[in-house]
Amino acid sequence: MRGTKSMSKTAAQIPAYVKELAENEYARENLRKGAESLREGARALADRREHPKRKWPKRLAAAGLAGAAAAGAAIAAKGSGSSNGAGGDSQQ
């Protein structure tokens, strides 16, 4: 069977990984949050709850429109502002 040697080597390293995870507070907290999220998801599926709609596409579109309007206003203000010395009479 191919890969048996590498699989047994990886399996031998598992206790070291488990020990490292047990000592790492950041990893433990992430694992706890992940397990909590899985439990919550399982409960939602069991209760046949509807998943909340995502609102980010609307927010992204609104932010894009606001950015485009701001850029247009900046360009218009720059174009209609005072002459910057390019072809106009400037007093010094």
N, C-alpha and C positions, 0 to 999 in steps of 0.2 A: 504494500500500500504506500503510495507516494505521500510525502509530507509527515509521516509518522514521527520521524526524529524531531522535526521542528515543532510539531504539535506537542510532543512530550516535553520539550524544552520550555515552551510557552506555559504549559500546564504546571511545570515545576516553579515558575516565577509567580504564580497566582498568590501564594501565601505572602510573599513580600509585598505585592501590590495591596493586598487586603490590609496588611499591617500599616503600610504607609497611609492608606485612606483613613484608617481608624485613628491615626495620630494627627491627621491634617484637619483642623477645625473648619477651614474654608470648604474643603471637599465634603465633610460631614454635613455642613449646613446646606450645601447645594443638593446633596443626596436626600436630605430630609424634605427640602422644598419640592424636589422632583417626585418623591413618594406621595407627598400631600396632594400634589397636582394630579397624579394618577388616580388617587382615591376619589378626588373631587370629580374627575372625568368619568370614572366608573359609576359614581352615584348619579351623575347627570344622564348617562346612558340608561341606567336602570329606571330612572324617573321619566325618561323620554322628554327631557327638557329641551327647549329650543336653544341653540347657540346664539349668543347676541350678535347682531349685525356689526360688521366692521364699518367704522366711520372714516378710516384714513383716506380712502379715495376722494371723498368730498373735501376733506381738509387739505389734501394735497392740491386739488384743483383750485381751491380758494386761495391757497398760498401762492400758487403759480400766477393766478390772475392778479393778485395784489402786487407781486413782484414785477409783472409785466407793466402794470399801471404806473408803478413807481419809476421803472426804467424809462417809460415813455414820457413821464413828467420831467424827469431829469434831462432827457435829451431835448425836450421842448424848451425848458428853461435855459439850457446852454445855448440853443440856437437863437432864441429871441432876446438874449441878454445883450449887454454892451459889447461893442466891438473889441476884439483882442489884438488889434493892430494889423490884421491881415486884410489889407485893401481899403481901410477906412481912414478918415482924417483923425489922427490922434493928437491931442495937444499935450505938449510936454513942458 
